[in-house]
Amino acid sequence: MRQLTLTAALAIALVGTAAGQPRLHGQNFFSNCYFSHIAPDDPIVYPNQPGVSHSHTFFGATTTNAASTVDSLRRSPTTCRRSGDTAAYWVPTLYSNGVAVKPTKGSAYFVLRAREMHAFPSGLKVVAGDAHARAPQGSSVTYWSCSMREGTRWTTPHACATPRNSDRPSLIQLDVFFPDCWDGRHLDSPDHKGHMAYSRNWACPRSHPVKVPRLRFIVTYPLQRPDHLTFASGGIYSGHADFINAWDQAALQEIVAACFDYTPRCNLPPTTRATKLELTARWLLLSRVAVHIRGRLTAEGRPLGDRAVTLAARDAGGHQRIIQVVRSAADGSYGLHLRVVPLARWQRVASRYKARFRYVVATFSGTNQLLPSHVRARVAGP
């Protein structure tokens, strides 16, 4: 049984910093996160008390539960498109005619308008909005809107008409604004709000002098018309959202610095450099017709899901030919299978094939992925 060598290339984010500027400026950025799960948990308000909270709908870190910590969230897979965003975001579950609605996505929109800017401190916990509200809270905190119809703001959900010349429907959205000034000392407070404050004209009060991004969390539901909608927290006015900053802190600091200073890295794939690690896979000479490669990609114990894994061959001249591309599953596992030639033809073509291809390589890479610098992967035979 002959051993082949595989090479895996990982994208490692380079970290940059930027000094604050006295003038009012800054560019915004998105972190789009898909729906993760629904559970009666709240690790901020009811930590280590599973099932005590009203039902919440979670985005970002997929393992978020009542016992979640910053460390457990950072080790978790994430539903966010930016793999550096392993933060936890959640809102009260929305019901339509008594049935829980699974959102299309949650968009974390970070507004960086200010004279100076700091990334959220690691482990910051914040609750925005009032879960007990039975009247409109005001559009500076939360409101309802329609996707693809910027500027729509309502105190109650409205029907969303599809824009002209669009084949995509406009959908009902919940918008929640988080406070953007921190007291500089506490990562949480008894009411989960007192350590934070809202800026005025993008300036922070003396009691909360540290300017951080203004997080606007937008939840898009697969609904065009409101049909007996109610929150798990009661009524339709109790919209609120929770946030635990479990981002890869270096990745967050890089993008905040890049966007605040209007550098080209803002909202583009981050500057990366390649690193390599060696994997092994086996050529199965029992059948002499196939290459089977099974593996699991992990980083510091965290699965690397949704990575492109490519099987390719290099000829004697060093030129690479892509043979197959698959994606790693949520748990980081992947499988590749290459049928070389029918068994009956193997004896006639084996020598020619071996002369043409010196070895087979597998690579994986991601788009806009922020990965830890220490990565390992395991490959096992079939």
BALOBA-1460 file (C-alpha; in Angstrom, 3 decimals):
// residues 382
<rec num="1" residu="m" x="0.000" y="0.000" z="0.000"/>
<rec num="2" residu="r" x="1.617" y="3.226" z="-1.134"/>
<rec num="3" residu="q" x="1.427" y="6.497" z="0.757"/>
<rec num="4" residu="l" x="0.585" y="9.745" z="-1.005"/>
<rec num="5" residu="t" x="1.236" y="13.217" z="0.365"/>
<rec num="6" residu="l" x="-1.510" y="15.820" z="0.556"/>
<rec num="7" residu="t" x="-0.945" y="19.503" z="1.118"/>
<rec num="8" residu="a" x="-3.545" y="21.737" z="2.752"/>
<rec num="9" residu="a" x="-3.345" y="25.522" z="2.480"/>
<rec num="10" residu="l" x="-5.088" y="27.655" z="5.074"/>
<rec num="11" residu="a" x="-5.956" y="31.347" z="4.955"/>
<rec num="12" residu="i" x="-4.560" y="33.108" z="7.984"/>
<rec num="13" residu="a" x="-5.723" y="36.632" z="8.657"/>
<rec num="14" residu="l" x="-3.149" y="39.335" z="9.089"/>
<rec num="15" residu="v" x="-3.978" y="41.705" z="11.894"/>
<rec num="16" residu="g" x="-3.780" y="45.439" z="11.390"/>
<rec num="17" residu="t" x="-4.373" y="48.367" z="13.678"/>
<rec num="18" residu="a" x="-5.244" y="51.968" z="13.143"/>
<rec num="19" residu="a" x="-5.030" y="55.026" z="15.321"/>
<rec num="20" residu="g" x="-8.176" y="57.043" z="15.963"/>
<rec num="21" residu="q" x="-8.695" y="60.279" z="14.035"/>
<rec num="22" residu="p" x="-10.219" y="63.497" z="15.478"/>
<rec num="23" residu="r" x="-12.653" y="64.033" z="12.614"/>
<rec num="24" residu="l" x="-16.065" y="62.355" z="12.339"/>
<rec num="25" residu="h" x="-15.682" y="59.457" z="9.918"/>
<rec num="26" residu="g" x="-15.883" y="55.677" z="9.502"/>
<rec num="27" residu="q" x="-17.277" y="53.068" z="7.147"/>
<rec num="28" residu="n" x="-19.760" y="50.333" z="8.079"/>
<rec num="29" residu="f" x="-19.517" y="46.567" z="7.648"/>
<rec num="30" residu="f" x="-21.808" y="43.524" z="7.728"/>
<rec num="31" residu="s" x="-21.599" y="40.093" z="9.239"/>
<rec num="32" residu="n" x="-24.422" y="38.018" z="7.794"/>
<rec num="33" residu="c" x="-25.431" y="35.042" z="9.931"/>
<rec num="34" residu="y" x="-27.940" y="32.329" z="9.113"/>
<rec num="35" residu="f" x="-30.499" y="30.936" z="11.558"/>
<rec num="36" residu="s" x="-28.971" y="28.449" z="13.981"/>
<rec num="37" residu="h" x="-31.552" y="27.108" z="16.432"/>
<rec num="38" residu="i" x="-34.454" y="27.865" z="18.778"/>
<rec num="39" residu="a" x="-34.257" y="27.175" z="22.526"/>
<rec num="40" residu="p" x="-35.692" y="28.445" z="25.858"/>
<rec num="41" residu="d" x="-32.241" y="29.633" z="26.975"/>
<rec num="42" residu="d" x="-30.591" y="32.977" z="27.714"/>
<rec num="43" residu="p" x="-26.917" y="32.845" z="28.779"/>
<rec num="44" residu="i" x="-26.958" y="36.552" z="29.724"/>
<rec num="45" residu="v" x="-30.182" y="36.910" z="31.740"/>
<rec num="46" residu="y" x="-30.451" y="33.295" z="32.957"/>
<rec num="47" residu="p" x="-26.926" y="31.840" z="32.846"/>
<rec num="48" residu="n" x="-26.669" y="28.134" z="33.700"/>
<rec num="49" residu="q" x="-30.466" y="27.876" z="33.947"/>
<rec num="50" residu="p" x="-31.554" y="25.848" z="30.902"/>
<rec num="51" residu="g" x="-35.205" y="26.078" z="29.944"/>
<rec num="52" residu="v" x="-35.983" y="29.018" z="32.278"/>
<rec num="53" residu="s" x="-36.144" y="31.761" z="29.646"/>
<rec num="54" residu="h" x="-38.835" y="32.427" z="27.093"/>
<rec num="55" residu="s" x="-37.966" y="30.989" z="23.688"/>
<rec num="56" residu="h" x="-35.146" y="32.631" z="21.732"/>
<rec num="57" residu="t" x="-33.942" y="32.344" z="18.168"/>
<rec num="58" residu="f" x="-30.159" y="32.131" z="17.850"/>
<rec num="59" residu="f" x="-27.633" y="33.168" z="15.214"/>
<rec num="60" residu="g" x="-23.847" y="32.892" z="15.039"/>
<rec num="61" residu="a" x="-22.251" y="30.345" z="17.373"/>
<rec num="62" residu="t" x="-24.250" y="27.144" z="16.910"/>
<rec num="63" residu="t" x="-23.636" y="25.807" z="20.426"/>
<rec num="64" residu="t" x="-25.175" y="28.777" z="22.263"/>
<rec num="65" residu="n" x="-27.128" y="27.636" z="25.309"/>
<rec num="66" residu="a" x="-27.703" y="28.643" z="28.930"/>
<rec num="67" residu="a" x="-24.205" y="27.505" z="29.922"/>
<rec num="68" residu="s" x="-22.307" y="29.248" z="27.111"/>
<rec num="69" residu="t" x="-19.114" y="31.132" z="27.891"/>
<rec num="70" residu="v" x="-16.848" y="33.198" z="25.681"/>
<rec num="71" residu="d" x="-14.433" y="30.276" z="25.427"/>
<rec num="72" residu="s" x="-17.138" y="27.761" z="24.486"/>
<rec num="73" residu="l" x="-18.554" y="30.124" z="21.862"/>
<rec num="74" residu="r" x="-15.135" y="30.689" z="20.290"/>
<rec num="75" residu="r" x="-14.722" y="26.926" z="19.947"/>
<rec num="76" residu="s" x="-18.141" y="26.625" z="18.333"/>
<rec num="77" residu="p" x="-18.955" y="26.426" z="14.632"/>
<rec num="78" residu="t" x="-20.734" y="29.553" z="13.419"/>
<rec num="79" residu="t" x="-23.557" y="30.331" z="11.004"/>
<rec num="80" residu="c" x="-21.924" y="33.662" z="10.156"/>
<rec num="81" residu="r" x="-20.325" y="34.115" z="6.749"/>
<rec num="82" residu="r" x="-17.264" y="35.589" z="8.423"/>
<rec num="83" residu="s" x="-15.734" y="32.624" z="10.201"/>
<rec num="84" residu="g" x="-14.055" y="35.031" z="12.653"/>
<rec num="85" residu="d" x="-17.528" y="35.931" z="13.897"/>
<rec num="86" residu="t" x="-18.269" y="33.264" z="16.506"/>
<rec num="87" residu="a" x="-20.275" y="35.738" z="18.571"/>
<rec num="88" residu="a" x="-23.730" y="34.827" z="19.847"/>
<rec num="89" residu="y" x="-26.748" y="36.856" z="18.739"/>
<rec num="90" residu="w" x="-30.344" y="36.104" z="19.680"/>
<rec num="91" residu="v" x="-33.856" y="37.574" z="19.630"/>
<rec num="92" residu="p" x="-37.192" y="36.410" z="21.061"/>
<rec num="93" residu="t" x="-38.789" y="33.753" z="18.902"/>
<rec num="94" residu="l" x="-41.500" y="35.110" z="16.605"/>
<rec num="95" residu="y" x="-44.718" y="33.123" z="16.196"/>
<rec num="96" residu="s" x="-47.210" y="33.293" z="13.336"/>
<rec num="97" residu="n" x="-50.555" y="31.736" z="14.222"/>
<rec num="98" residu="g" x="-48.831" y="29.979" z="17.096"/>
<rec num="99" residu="v" x="-46.084" y="28.423" z="14.938"/>
<rec num="100" residu="a" x="-42.453" y="29.453" z="15.453"/>
<rec num="101" residu="v" x="-40.994" y="31.265" z="12.430"/>
<rec num="102" residu="k" x="-37.443" y="30.325" z="11.433"/>
<rec num="103" residu="p" x="-35.770" y="33.469" z="10.066"/>
<rec num="104" residu="t" x="-34.050" y="33.608" z="6.706"/>
<rec num="105" residu="k" x="-31.014" y="35.282" z="8.267"/>
<rec num="106" residu="g" x="-29.747" y="37.714" z="10.856"/>
<rec num="107" residu="s" x="-27.535" y="40.586" z="9.721"/>
<rec num="108" residu="a" x="-25.147" y="42.210" z="12.174"/>
<rec num="109" residu="y" x="-24.604" y="45.689" z="10.738"/>
<rec num="110" residu="f" x="-21.758" y="47.533" z="12.460"/>
<rec num="111" residu="v" x="-21.919" y="51.342" z="12.160"/>
<rec num="112" residu="l" x="-18.524" y="52.970" z="12.785"/>
<rec num="113" residu="r" x="-19.412" y="56.642" z="12.548"/>
<rec num="114" residu="a" x="-17.388" y="58.507" z="15.209"/>
<rec num="115" residu="r" x="-14.293" y="60.569" z="15.931"/>
<rec num="116" residu="e" x="-12.543" y="57.634" z="17.533"/>
<rec num="117" residu="m" x="-13.417" y="53.969" z="17.573"/>
<rec num="118" residu="h" x="-12.645" y="50.868" z="19.600"/>
<rec num="119" residu="a" x="-13.601" y="47.261" z="18.945"/>
<rec num="120" residu="f" x="-15.978" y="45.672" z="21.433"/>
<rec num="121" residu="p" x="-13.975" y="44.244" z="24.338"/>
<rec num="122" residu="s" x="-13.753" y="40.482" z="24.399"/>
<rec num="123" residu="g" x="-16.595" y="38.966" z="26.427"/>
<rec num="124" residu="l" x="-18.863" y="42.041" z="26.342"/>
<rec num="125" residu="k" x="-22.516" y="41.164" z="27.052"/>
<rec num="126" residu="v" x="-25.329" y="43.495" z="26.039"/>
<rec num="127" residu="v" x="-29.122" y="43.413" z="25.909"/>
<rec num="128" residu="a" x="-30.863" y="45.982" z="23.665"/>
<rec num="129" residu="g" x="-34.592" y="46.662" z="23.800"/>
<rec num="130" residu="d" x="-37.204" y="45.886" z="26.435"/>
<rec num="131" residu="a" x="-38.545" y="42.330" z="26.679"/>
<rec num="132" residu="h" x="-41.439" y="43.622" z="28.829"/>
<rec num="133" residu="a" x="-42.553" y="46.449" z="26.516"/>
<rec num="134" residu="r" x="-46.257" y="46.552" z="25.719"/>
<rec num="135" residu="a" x="-46.102" y="49.787" z="23.717"/>
<rec num="136" residu="p" x="-43.763" y="51.005" z="20.951"/>
<rec num="137" residu="q" x="-40.210" y="51.468" z="22.251"/>
<rec num="138" residu="g" x="-39.153" y="54.111" z="19.747"/>
<rec num="139" residu="s" x="-37.353" y="53.721" z="16.434"/>
<rec num="140" residu="s" x="-33.983" y="54.600" z="17.991"/>
<rec num="141" residu="v" x="-34.114" y="51.193" z="19.725"/>
<rec num="142" residu="t" x="-36.269" y="48.851" z="17.649"/>
<rec num="143" residu="y" x="-38.763" y="48.892" z="14.792"/>
<rec num="144" residu="w" x="-40.210" y="46.777" z="11.969"/>
<rec num="145" residu="s" x="-39.194" y="47.193" z="8.340"/>
<rec num="146" residu="c" x="-39.213" y="45.511" z="4.921"/>
<rec num="147" residu="s" x="-36.165" y="44.093" z="3.193"/>
<rec num="148" residu="m" x="-35.060" y="45.831" z="-0.018"/>
<rec num="149" residu="r" x="-37.102" y="48.877" z="1.000"/>
<rec num="150" residu="e" x="-34.624" y="51.067" z="2.876"/>
<rec num="151" residu="g" x="-36.210" y="53.711" z="5.071"/>
<rec num="152" residu="t" x="-39.328" y="51.763" z="6.043"/>
<rec num="153" residu="r" x="-39.890" y="51.991" z="9.806"/>
<rec num="154" residu="w" x="-43.044" y="50.898" z="11.599"/>
<rec num="155" residu="t" x="-44.027" y="50.207" z="15.186"/>
<rec num="156" residu="t" x="-45.917" y="47.082" z="14.039"/>
<rec num="157" residu="p" x="-45.229" y="44.655" z="11.168"/>
<rec num="158" residu="h" x="-46.614" y="45.727" z="7.785"/>
<rec num="159" residu="a" x="-47.164" y="43.892" z="4.515"/>
<rec num="160" residu="c" x="-44.077" y="44.092" z="2.298"/>
<rec num="161" residu="a" x="-44.682" y="44.631" z="-1.419"/>
<rec num="162" residu="t" x="-42.114" y="43.242" z="-3.851"/>
<rec num="163" residu="p" x="-40.253" y="46.110" z="-5.543"/>
<rec num="164" residu="r" x="-40.796" y="46.698" z="-9.246"/>
<rec num="165" residu="n" x="-38.446" y="44.894" z="-11.597"/>
<rec num="166" residu="s" x="-37.371" y="42.517" z="-8.834"/>
<rec num="167" residu="d" x="-37.773" y="38.761" z="-8.741"/>
<rec num="168" residu="r" x="-36.960" y="38.688" z="-5.016"/>
<rec num="169" residu="p" x="-39.785" y="39.263" z="-2.534"/>
<rec num="170" residu="s" x="-39.557" y="41.965" z="0.097"/>
<rec num="171" residu="l" x="-39.738" y="40.332" z="3.540"/>
<rec num="172" residu="i" x="-40.698" y="41.418" z="7.053"/>
<rec num="173" residu="q" x="-37.743" y="42.430" z="9.233"/>
<rec num="174" residu="l" x="-37.084" y="43.240" z="12.893"/>
<rec num="175" residu="d" x="-34.409" y="45.891" z="13.514"/>
<rec num="176" residu="v" x="-32.750" y="46.369" z="16.920"/>
<rec num="177" residu="f" x="-30.099" y="49.014" z="17.723"/>
<rec num="178" residu="f" x="-27.537" y="48.330" z="20.432"/>
<rec num="179" residu="p" x="-25.948" y="51.103" z="22.529"/>
<rec num="180" residu="d" x="-22.549" y="52.193" z="21.255"/>
<rec num="181" residu="c" x="-20.812" y="53.669" z="24.309"/>
<rec num="182" residu="w" x="-19.092" y="51.554" z="26.957"/>
<rec num="183" residu="d" x="-18.103" y="52.530" z="30.497"/>
<rec num="184" residu="g" x="-14.646" y="51.055" z="29.874"/>
<rec num="185" residu="r" x="-14.714" y="48.817" z="32.962"/>
<rec num="186" residu="h" x="-17.552" y="46.316" z="33.081"/>
<rec num="187" residu="l" x="-18.342" y="43.558" z="30.582"/>
<rec num="188" residu="d" x="-21.846" y="43.226" z="32.049"/>
<rec num="189" residu="s" x="-24.086" y="44.889" z="34.631"/>
<rec num="190" residu="p" x="-27.010" y="43.738" z="36.820"/>
<rec num="191" residu="d" x="-29.619" y="44.840" z="34.271"/>
<rec num="192" residu="h" x="-27.272" y="43.986" z="31.349"/>
<rec num="193" residu="k" x="-27.630" y="47.571" z="30.114"/>
<rec num="194" residu="g" x="-26.094" y="49.928" z="32.702"/>
<rec num="195" residu="h" x="-22.526" y="49.446" z="31.492"/>
<rec num="196" residu="m" x="-23.589" y="50.724" z="28.054"/>
<rec num="197" residu="a" x="-25.187" y="53.934" z="26.744"/>
<rec num="198" residu="y" x="-26.382" y="55.353" z="23.435"/>
<rec num="199" residu="s" x="-24.299" y="58.082" z="21.833"/>
<rec num="200" residu="r" x="-25.742" y="61.463" z="20.903"/>
<rec num="201" residu="n" x="-24.615" y="62.844" z="17.559"/>
<rec num="202" residu="w" x="-22.033" y="60.031" z="17.647"/>
<rec num="203" residu="a" x="-20.488" y="61.421" z="20.860"/>
<rec num="204" residu="c" x="-20.420" y="59.407" z="24.092"/>
<rec num="205" residu="p" x="-21.350" y="60.722" z="27.552"/>
<rec num="206" residu="r" x="-18.623" y="61.102" z="30.178"/>
<rec num="207" residu="s" x="-20.058" y="58.196" z="32.147"/>
<rec num="208" residu="h" x="-19.515" y="55.887" z="29.156"/>
<rec num="209" residu="p" x="-16.557" y="57.398" z="27.291"/>
<rec num="210" residu="v" x="-15.450" y="54.470" z="25.112"/>
<rec num="211" residu="k" x="-16.960" y="54.571" z="21.612"/>
<rec num="212" residu="v" x="-17.629" y="51.144" z="20.122"/>
<rec num="213" residu="p" x="-19.482" y="50.186" z="16.918"/>
<rec num="214" residu="r" x="-23.220" y="50.778" z="16.870"/>
<rec num="215" residu="l" x="-24.590" y="47.305" z="16.242"/>
<rec num="216" residu="r" x="-27.842" y="47.169" z="14.305"/>
<rec num="217" residu="f" x="-29.126" y="43.604" z="14.271"/>
<rec num="218" residu="i" x="-31.612" y="42.900" z="11.476"/>
<rec num="219" residu="v" x="-33.665" y="39.696" z="11.469"/>
<rec num="220" residu="t" x="-35.319" y="38.780" z="8.166"/>
<rec num="221" residu="y" x="-38.340" y="36.479" z="8.307"/>
<rec num="222" residu="p" x="-39.736" y="34.467" z="5.356"/>
<rec num="223" residu="l" x="-42.994" y="36.416" z="5.580"/>
<rec num="224" residu="q" x="-44.458" y="39.081" z="3.315"/>
<rec num="225" residu="r" x="-47.620" y="39.655" z="5.317"/>
<rec num="226" residu="p" x="-48.109" y="39.710" z="9.092"/>
<rec num="227" residu="d" x="-50.443" y="36.904" z="10.150"/>
<rec num="228" residu="h" x="-51.225" y="36.950" z="13.879"/>
<rec num="229" residu="l" x="-47.621" y="37.633" z="14.863"/>
<rec num="230" residu="t" x="-46.427" y="37.615" z="18.465"/>
<rec num="231" residu="f" x="-43.098" y="37.342" z="20.278"/>
<rec num="232" residu="a" x="-42.291" y="34.672" z="22.838"/>
<rec num="233" residu="s" x="-41.640" y="37.609" z="25.195"/>
<rec num="234" residu="g" x="-45.250" y="38.777" z="24.698"/>
<rec num="235" residu="g" x="-47.125" y="40.903" z="22.181"/>
<rec num="236" residu="i" x="-45.517" y="42.580" z="19.210"/>
<rec num="237" residu="y" x="-43.745" y="45.506" z="20.916"/>
<rec num="238" residu="s" x="-41.299" y="43.487" z="23.072"/>
<rec num="239" residu="g" x="-38.631" y="43.230" z="20.395"/>
<rec num="240" residu="h" x="-35.138" y="42.983" z="21.867"/>
<rec num="241" residu="a" x="-31.796" y="41.375" z="21.077"/>
<rec num="242" residu="d" x="-28.823" y="40.000" z="22.999"/>
<rec num="243" residu="f" x="-25.149" y="39.932" z="22.052"/>
<rec num="244" residu="i" x="-22.068" y="38.261" z="23.521"/>
<rec num="245" residu="n" x="-18.849" y="39.336" z="21.885"/>
<rec num="246" residu="a" x="-17.081" y="36.040" z="21.223"/>
<rec num="247" residu="w" x="-15.551" y="37.159" z="17.928"/>
<rec num="248" residu="d" x="-12.016" y="36.125" z="17.167"/>
<rec num="249" residu="q" x="-10.787" y="39.329" z="18.797"/>
<rec num="250" residu="a" x="-7.892" y="39.844" z="16.392"/>
<rec num="251" residu="a" x="-10.253" y="39.497" z="13.420"/>
<rec num="252" residu="l" x="-12.702" y="41.978" z="14.930"/>
<rec num="253" residu="q" x="-9.972" y="44.510" z="15.679"/>
<rec num="254" residu="e" x="-8.644" y="44.188" z="12.137"/>
<rec num="255" residu="i" x="-11.937" y="44.867" z="10.403"/>
<rec num="256" residu="v" x="-12.917" y="47.689" z="12.790"/>
<rec num="257" residu="a" x="-9.581" y="49.383" z="12.172"/>
<rec num="258" residu="a" x="-9.809" y="48.832" z="8.416"/>
<rec num="259" residu="c" x="-13.335" y="50.183" z="8.091"/>
<rec num="260" residu="f" x="-12.848" y="53.109" z="10.445"/>
<rec num="261" residu="d" x="-9.884" y="54.283" z="8.381"/>
<rec num="262" residu="y" x="-11.565" y="53.610" z="5.014"/>
<rec num="263" residu="t" x="-8.833" y="51.198" z="3.952"/>
<rec num="264" residu="p" x="-9.452" y="48.858" z="0.991"/>
<rec num="265" residu="r" x="-9.598" y="45.856" z="3.360"/>
<rec num="266" residu="c" x="-12.985" y="46.995" z="4.670"/>
<rec num="267" residu="n" x="-15.759" y="44.664" z="3.442"/>
<rec num="268" residu="l" x="-13.280" y="42.818" z="1.222"/>
<rec num="269" residu="p" x="-11.672" y="39.448" z="1.906"/>
<rec num="270" residu="p" x="-9.008" y="40.165" z="4.543"/>
<rec num="271" residu="t" x="-5.338" y="40.279" z="3.694"/>
<rec num="272" residu="t" x="-4.096" y="36.704" z="3.949"/>
<rec num="273" residu="r" x="-0.939" y="34.713" z="3.714"/>
<rec num="274" residu="a" x="-0.644" y="31.004" z="3.090"/>
<rec num="275" residu="t" x="0.663" y="28.405" z="5.454"/>
<rec num="276" residu="k" x="0.934" y="24.671" z="4.884"/>
<rec num="277" residu="l" x="0.496" y="21.462" z="6.781"/>
<rec num="278" residu="e" x="1.043" y="17.908" z="5.679"/>
<rec num="279" residu="l" x="-1.672" y="15.283" z="5.463"/>
<rec num="280" residu="t" x="-1.495" y="11.716" z="4.256"/>
<rec num="281" residu="a" x="-3.953" y="9.615" z="2.293"/>
<rec num="282" residu="r" x="-3.797" y="6.117" z="0.901"/>
<rec num="283" residu="w" x="-3.904" y="4.825" z="-2.601"/>
<rec num="284" residu="l" x="-5.956" y="1.650" z="-2.411"/>
<rec num="285" residu="l" x="-4.088" y="-0.894" z="-4.500"/>
<rec num="286" residu="l" x="-6.592" y="-3.593" z="-3.570"/>
<rec num="287" residu="s" x="-8.829" y="-2.403" z="-6.380"/>
<rec num="288" residu="r" x="-6.134" y="-0.429" z="-8.186"/>
<rec num="289" residu="v" x="-8.844" y="1.763" z="-9.639"/>
<rec num="290" residu="a" x="-9.633" y="4.383" z="-6.997"/>
<rec num="291" residu="v" x="-8.294" y="6.903" z="-4.533"/>
<rec num="292" residu="h" x="-10.354" y="7.300" z="-1.342"/>
<rec num="293" residu="i" x="-9.630" y="10.204" z="0.958"/>
<rec num="294" residu="r" x="-11.583" y="10.849" z="4.133"/>
<rec num="295" residu="g" x="-10.649" y="13.510" z="6.583"/>
<rec num="296" residu="r" x="-11.803" y="15.983" z="9.179"/>
<rec num="297" residu="l" x="-10.553" y="19.559" z="9.263"/>
<rec num="298" residu="t" x="-10.209" y="21.133" z="12.706"/>
<rec num="299" residu="a" x="-8.639" y="24.231" z="14.206"/>
<rec num="300" residu="e" x="-7.804" y="24.126" z="17.915"/>
<rec num="301" residu="g" x="-10.486" y="21.477" z="18.344"/>
<rec num="302" residu="r" x="-13.084" y="23.475" z="16.404"/>
<rec num="303" residu="p" x="-14.470" y="21.939" z="13.205"/>
<rec num="304" residu="l" x="-13.690" y="23.798" z="9.990"/>
<rec num="305" residu="g" x="-16.975" y="23.405" z="8.143"/>
<rec num="306" residu="d" x="-17.962" y="24.766" z="4.753"/>
<rec num="307" residu="r" x="-14.423" y="24.749" z="3.334"/>
<rec num="308" residu="a" x="-13.747" y="23.904" z="-0.275"/>
<rec num="309" residu="v" x="-11.692" y="20.703" z="-0.460"/>
<rec num="310" residu="t" x="-10.116" y="20.124" z="-3.857"/>
<rec num="311" residu="l" x="-8.597" y="16.915" z="-5.216"/>
<rec num="312" residu="a" x="-6.038" y="17.685" z="-7.872"/>
<rec num="313" residu="a" x="-3.132" y="15.971" z="-9.626"/>
<rec num="314" residu="r" x="0.178" y="17.398" z="-10.740"/>
<rec num="315" residu="d" x="1.791" y="16.024" z="-13.845"/>
<rec num="316" residu="a" x="5.501" y="15.447" z="-14.360"/>
<rec num="317" residu="g" x="5.845" y="19.041" z="-15.561"/>
<rec num="318" residu="g" x="4.409" y="20.375" z="-12.315"/>
<rec num="319" residu="h" x="1.103" y="21.512" z="-13.782"/>
<rec num="320" residu="q" x="-1.967" y="20.958" z="-11.623"/>
<rec num="321" residu="r" x="-5.291" y="19.598" z="-12.867"/>
<rec num="322" residu="i" x="-8.370" y="19.837" z="-10.638"/>
<rec num="323" residu="i" x="-10.225" y="16.537" z="-10.484"/>
<rec num="324" residu="q" x="-12.916" y="16.992" z="-7.864"/>
<rec num="325" residu="v" x="-14.173" y="19.632" z="-5.424"/>
<rec num="326" residu="v" x="-16.308" y="18.946" z="-2.341"/>
<rec num="327" residu="r" x="-17.174" y="20.951" z="0.768"/>
<rec num="328" residu="s" x="-16.440" y="19.958" z="4.313"/>
<rec num="329" residu="a" x="-19.524" y="19.292" z="6.426"/>
<rec num="330" residu="a" x="-20.438" y="21.250" z="9.560"/>
<rec num="331" residu="d" x="-18.303" y="18.907" z="11.659"/>
<rec num="332" residu="g" x="-15.321" y="19.460" z="9.330"/>
<rec num="333" residu="s" x="-15.508" y="16.023" z="7.719"/>
<rec num="334" residu="y" x="-15.085" y="15.494" z="3.983"/>
<rec num="335" residu="g" x="-14.738" y="12.645" z="1.570"/>
<rec num="336" residu="l" x="-13.166" y="12.383" z="-1.888"/>
<rec num="337" residu="h" x="-13.314" y="9.486" z="-4.309"/>
<rec num="338" residu="l" x="-11.405" y="9.251" z="-7.583"/>
<rec num="339" residu="r" x="-12.063" y="6.397" z="-9.979"/>
<rec num="340" residu="v" x="-8.888" y="6.094" z="-12.023"/>
<rec num="341" residu="v" x="-9.682" y="3.544" z="-14.731"/>
<rec num="342" residu="p" x="-11.743" y="0.339" z="-15.004"/>
<rec num="343" residu="l" x="-9.958" y="-2.641" z="-13.482"/>
<rec num="344" residu="a" x="-9.736" y="-4.386" z="-16.851"/>
<rec num="345" residu="r" x="-7.665" y="-1.524" z="-18.250"/>
<rec num="346" residu="w" x="-5.429" y="-1.039" z="-15.221"/>
<rec num="347" residu="q" x="-2.599" y="-3.332" z="-16.297"/>
<rec num="348" residu="r" x="-2.328" y="-1.567" z="-19.655"/>
<rec num="349" residu="v" x="-2.371" y="1.988" z="-18.334"/>
<rec num="350" residu="a" x="-0.787" y="1.732" z="-14.866"/>
<rec num="351" residu="s" x="2.745" y="2.521" z="-15.969"/>
<rec num="352" residu="r" x="1.577" y="5.363" z="-18.184"/>
<rec num="353" residu="y" x="-0.533" y="6.835" z="-15.361"/>
<rec num="354" residu="k" x="2.305" y="6.638" z="-12.834"/>
<rec num="355" residu="a" x="4.653" y="8.352" z="-15.271"/>
<rec num="356" residu="r" x="2.171" y="11.127" z="-15.953"/>
<rec num="357" residu="f" x="1.220" y="11.946" z="-12.350"/>
<rec num="358" residu="r" x="3.892" y="12.053" z="-9.701"/>
<rec num="359" residu="y" x="1.545" y="12.582" z="-6.765"/>
<rec num="360" residu="v" x="-1.954" y="13.715" z="-5.849"/>
<rec num="361" residu="v" x="-2.539" y="16.802" z="-3.723"/>
<rec num="362" residu="a" x="-5.592" y="18.061" z="-1.854"/>
<rec num="363" residu="t" x="-6.043" y="21.696" z="-0.853"/>
<rec num="364" residu="f" x="-8.760" y="23.571" z="0.903"/>
<rec num="365" residu="s" x="-9.395" y="27.266" z="1.154"/>
<rec num="366" residu="g" x="-12.171" y="29.616" z="2.185"/>
<rec num="367" residu="t" x="-13.570" y="32.926" z="1.029"/>
<rec num="368" residu="n" x="-13.111" y="35.685" z="3.633"/>
<rec num="369" residu="q" x="-12.246" y="33.158" z="6.319"/>
<rec num="370" residu="l" x="-10.452" y="34.303" z="9.470"/>
<rec num="371" residu="l" x="-8.728" y="31.236" z="10.864"/>
<rec num="372" residu="p" x="-6.471" y="30.624" z="13.867"/>
<rec num="373" residu="s" x="-2.765" y="30.374" z="13.151"/>
<rec num="374" residu="h" x="-2.455" y="26.886" z="14.636"/>
<rec num="375" residu="v" x="-4.411" y="24.437" z="12.545"/>
<rec num="376" residu="r" x="-4.362" y="20.706" z="12.326"/>
<rec num="377" residu="a" x="-6.208" y="18.221" z="10.166"/>
<rec num="378" residu="r" x="-6.678" y="14.495" z="10.416"/>
<rec num="379" residu="v" x="-7.065" y="12.138" z="7.490"/>
<rec num="380" residu="a" x="-8.032" y="8.507" z="7.949"/>
<rec num="381" residu="g" x="-8.239" y="5.686" z="5.450"/>
<rec num="382" residu="p" x="-11.655" y="4.469" z="4.355"/>
